[in-house]
Amino acid sequence: MTLLSRQHGPHPYFGVRDDQLVVAGKTIEAIAASIGRTPFYVYDRAAIAARIAELRDVLPTRVDLHYAIKANPMPEVVQFIAPLVDGLDVASGRELTLALTTDHSRADISFAGPGKSTAELDQAAAAGIVVNAESTRELHYLASVAERSGTKPRVAIRVNPDFELKTSGMKMSGGPKQFGIDAEQVPQALEEMRSLPLEFFGFHIFSGSQNLRHESIAESQRNALDLAVKLAAHAPGPVRMLNIGGGFGIPYFPGDRRLDLAPIKANLAAVAADAAQRLPDAQLMIELGRYIVGEAGLYVCRILDRKVSRGQVFLVVDGGLHHHLAASGNFGQVIRKNYPVVIANRVNAEPREVANVVGPLCTPLDLLADRMDLARAEPGDLVAVMQSGAYGLTASPLGFLSHPAPSEVLL
Ligand SMILES: *Cc1c(COP(=O)(O)O)cnc(C)c1O
């Protein structure tokens, strides 16, 4: 029995009982009955905790772990994760408001994003969190806030490095990018900071997302330290914080190999030891979203109709791309591939058939499974999309076609 897919082997957190998918000890039918409606997202807190424990084993004590809220901002999820990590990264004023409801100290909350509004910068300065400044406009605006209010905003410089995270699912650095300040312009920005009433905190060097190759991640972590050491020579004060990125990926598609953490652990130990010599005041950190929550969640919908069109089976479900854009293949995929999908209440049942799973929207893009091998299913059966804990609901165009929103539960 392989739940995730034939290539990936068994799912790390979810099992099968009576041929039903089991989450947090409950069968999928029991979960659906207790929610009272479909579709829904379900997240497993034990899975999230297990994943964080695994990460703690990989990170040297000198490297902190931050959670990037945008991966899954459900308030219960954020509240559950908050005490298990060392800090939170936010990407908007609303995410900041959520982060401020946790017990984290303000210095352990940071705000990145290329288009922070003046209202968001005001909020960040008033809260006393660390702003990862992405332009000199942000530096000067924060300085004007400081002059008005008498506070001294904490500022790190987000650097657009002169290297990229190779083989990354989503490149966010190297070359021309909207993120951060180009590495070659950072010395000038640091020079300007000397005369501004800002508290220099350090550097944020994030280079990409969804990477499954440990060599690339290790290389970008080493490069981030080298770059920070070079830039530190121009800094108005000691580097107290160095965010060396994240980007750990999870397997989604046939052929994806699970990220091997052992070499990352060895590399991080070396990077941390090196940093202790070269940037003795710096607290290192990595920030992860997807890796913490992605495998701990499912999206579940119910089959409404079963149709055969010119020889192909279509299972029409009550959910789709409006709730889970990424699973439809329209959130950054170049060539559409299937997320792992199962008939959740008859996972291994025979007979099997090749079927399409489509949503209720009036567009052929509303596709959750393209000709997949599934147990033969009927209206009333449940379909589960695995690997759906990150970039699911809040990364989807919920308003499109005005269907109701799905439920969300943390078990
Ligand atoms: C999106 C983002 C993250 C989280 O990325 P994951 O791939 O979910 O781990 C972390 N930091 C920054 C700056 C981001 O933009």
The ligand as an SDF file (V2000), in Angstrom:
LIG
                    3D

 15 15  0  0  0  0  0  0  0  0999 V2000
    7.3550   32.4130    0.9960 C   0  0  0  0  0  0  0  0  0  0  0  0
    8.4970   32.7310    1.8450 C   0  0  0  0  0  0  0  0  0  0  0  0
    8.9410   31.7950    2.7950 C   0  0  0  0  0  0  0  0  0  0  0  0
    8.3580   30.4250    2.9350 C   0  0  0  0  0  0  0  0  0  0  0  0
    8.7030   29.6150    1.8650 O   0  0  0  0  0  0  0  0  0  0  0  0
    8.3670   28.0480    1.9210 P   0  0  0  0  0  0  0  0  0  0  0  0
    8.7480   27.5420    0.5920 O   0  0  0  0  0  0  0  0  0  0  0  0
    6.9330   27.9080    2.2160 O   0  0  0  0  0  0  0  0  0  0  0  0
    9.2080   27.4530    3.0040 O   0  0  0  0  0  0  0  0  0  0  0  0
    9.9750   32.1750    3.6140 C   0  0  0  0  0  0  0  0  0  0  0  0
   10.5290   33.4010    3.5190 N   0  0  0  0  0  0  0  0  0  0  0  0
   10.1420   34.3160    2.6050 C   0  0  0  0  0  0  0  0  0  0  0  0
   10.7930   35.6330    2.5580 C   0  0  0  0  0  0  0  0  0  0  0  0
    9.1150   34.0050    1.7380 C   0  0  0  0  0  0  0  0  0  0  0  0
    8.7280   34.9090    0.8290 O   0  0  0  0  0  0  0  0  0  0  0  0
  1  2  1  0
  2  3  1  0
  2 14  2  0
  3  4  1  0
  3 10  2  0
  4  5  1  0
  5  6  1  0
  6  7  2  0
  6  8  1  0
  6  9  1  0
 10 11  1  0
 11 12  2  0
 12 13  1  0
 12 14  1  0
 14 15  1  0
M  END
$$$$
